[in-house]
Amino acid sequence: MTSQTTKEGRLKESRLLRAAEYSGLDTTDPEIEPPPGSALADHAALSHNNTYSRLPRFYVDQVVICRNCGTEEVWPAHRQKWWYEVAKGNINTTTILCRKCRGKDET
């Protein structure tokens, strides 16, 4: 039997590999089909962004390296969608801290 820790480690590695595969994908290109696991963007919800560049059509998982501890973590597509569309974050921003370090900053 495999321990829960081992299963979680394998799942994390799998997510990191998949996110690394999507790193070169142009999410603004109208010719590209959104891959499985992506989140479709709502351009009406992105109207707060004042930019001349094209807005993304969809979000894909991204690999992020924490600025504090150096841990690699996946920033999932659904969290990106929340950040840009619900929380109204600027489309040119990305996360710089892992969830563990972000939790330390809030306390």
Secondary structure, 3 states (H helix, E strand, C coil): CCCHHHHHHHHHHHHHHHHHHCCCCCCCCCCCCCCCCCEECCCCCCCCCCCCCCCCCEECCEEEECCCCCCEEEECHHHHHHHHHHCCCCCCCCCCCCHHHHHHHHC
